[in-house]
Amino acid sequence: MSRPHALISGASIAGPALAFWLSRYGWDTTVVERAPEFRTGGQNIDIRGAAREVLRRAGLEDAVREGTTGELGTRFLGSNGVTVAEFPASKSDTESATAELEILRGDLSRIFVDAGEGHTEYLYGDRITALNDTGTEVIVSFENAADRSFDLVVAADGIGSSTRRLIVEDGVAIRSIGMEMTYLTIPRTDSDTDWWRWYNEPGGLAVTLRPDRHGTTRAVLTSIIYNPSQDTRAGGERRTPQQQKEHLRSQFRDVGWEAPRVLAALDDATDMYFESIGQVRAETWSKGRSVLLGDSAWCASPVSGMGTSLSIVGAYVLAGELASHTDHRDAFAGYERIMRPYVETAQQLPPGVPRVANPRSRIGLEAFRLGLRIAASRPAKKMGAQLFSPPADKIDLPNYGHLERAAR
Ligand SMILES: Cc1cc2nc3c(=O)[nH]c(=O)nc-3n(C[C@H](O)[C@H](O)[C@H](O)COP(=O)(O)OP(=O)(O)OC[C@H]3O[C@@H](n4cnc5c(N)ncnc54)[C@H](O)[C@@H]3O)c2cc1C
């Protein structure tokens, strides 16, 4: 009998993680990625709770631990750039903004891609343009490659997934959270430290700088969107990368601390990644022989602290259910039954997020800083930890170990 073959769209976290697990269960896998080559961008992402257990089962925990950024913790800065509150990195993965297992998104993606080497075919610079589900196979058309047929198709191509639109036309809502984030890598300077430094300015603006292990610094410019016409996620006008740079220059023109340095680095940034923050709610995650995974299915947003953990766990569960059932419909049903409650819990953001951490007025900002000082003080530390406690363990993780093939 020939090996089943899955086509996965998206080579970030969910896609390569799924390919890794499926190949362990005896599947052939092809991953198609829109970008012309492997994407290195992004900054620290957390791996928490059940996702850590999945890495352990994958035998990849040590590789991830070796790739962590070594961040010491989070420092919130006052208007003069001096620390007003400090939260050291935690040994637990739920007690601090800096989790014990924090790795750059690109480094984690690379670990999954490398771990699947020899088992997975990667097609860069292409994308799916049409799906024809005959009931026994899916005939796939690509923008560049010739048509091919697969047993299953998986959309793991992020919040804006165009493959999702080819699978489930209705019942998908993308809720804007009213915030934009632009990520870029900038040269490291002597003023940089191994702390995550977080600077707010009234008007809902923030600049953060984080260390990495490549001798550079990861910067993020965050802004709350008060004017709905500027909300690209909620239907506002989309911007090209060049327009986004101009937009940031005007938005952050009068912002202090290291903002001028980050703005000056925009032109040379080769990995700028811009995201209008939102959450995906899809009534169903599959249709016929195609299924959604990761941000494409359920994006909880970066402010949930759970985006990558959900993708790692979701890939593990989807692969395990496919290996456990001969009929893909049973597998998709099992996947959804196990993942949906976990996803829904992760999507519940604490009240006031994200505006509470990005105040609009000067008085609001002073109140935020006072709150941080109290939260960082010894007696309140435990309470403060609650602020940083995503529901990473709220899943009864199945164990599919018995399904692994000894020889891949
Ligand atoms: C470059 C980059 C940087 C990021 N940086 C951060 C960060 O710093 N912090 C954070 O919290 N989250 C970041 N994210 C998002 C984070 O990776 C996800 O929220 C989470 O890990 C879930 O991953 P995912 O694999 O489901 O989706 P994503 O990580 O969004 O990956 C989707 C992948 O699909 C590709 N793609 C999109 N459309 C198509 C298409 N039509 N055909 C084929 N491929 C397609 C994209 O290029 C991307 O590689 C980043 C994502 C990317 C792509």
The ligand as an ORCA input file, in Angstrom:
! r2SCAN-3c Opt
* xyz 0 1
  C       7.964     36.116      9.857
  C       7.076     35.922     11.067
  C       7.428     36.527     12.273
  C       6.625     36.368     13.409
  N       7.009     36.958     14.565
  C       6.276     36.783     15.678
  C       6.692     37.342     16.925
  O       7.733     37.960     17.017
  N       5.906     37.167     18.009
  C       4.738     36.447     17.938
  O       4.048     36.306     18.942
  N       4.344     35.891     16.788
  C       5.073     36.041     15.645
  N       4.654     35.481     14.475
  C       3.411     34.712     14.461
  C       3.606     33.339     15.107
  O       4.584     32.602     14.386
  C       2.270     32.601     15.074
  O       1.296     33.354     15.752
  C       2.258     31.233     15.753
  O       3.520     30.664     15.923
  C       1.395     30.278     14.918
  O       2.118     29.903     13.771
  P       1.515     29.413     12.411
  O       2.558     28.509     11.840
  O       0.137     28.897     12.590
  O       1.346     30.733     11.517
  P       2.396     31.834     11.064
  O       3.560     31.895     11.966
  O       1.637     33.075     10.809
  O       2.957     31.262      9.659
  C       2.252     31.210      8.472
  C       3.223     30.859      7.356
  O       2.477     30.688      6.153
  C       3.088     31.435      5.107
  N       2.027     31.782      4.175
  C       1.096     32.767      4.278
  N       0.230     32.700      3.258
  C       0.615     31.653      2.490
  C       0.105     31.069      1.312
  N      -0.979     31.554      0.708
  N       0.733     29.985      0.788
  C       1.840     29.462      1.400
  N       2.381     29.989      2.527
  C       1.762     31.061      3.072
  C       3.751     32.604      5.794
  O       4.790     33.151      5.021
  C       4.262     31.937      7.063
  O       5.511     31.326      6.857
  C       5.429     35.600     13.323
  C       5.084     34.985     12.112
  C       5.897     35.135     10.992
  C       5.497     34.458      9.694
*
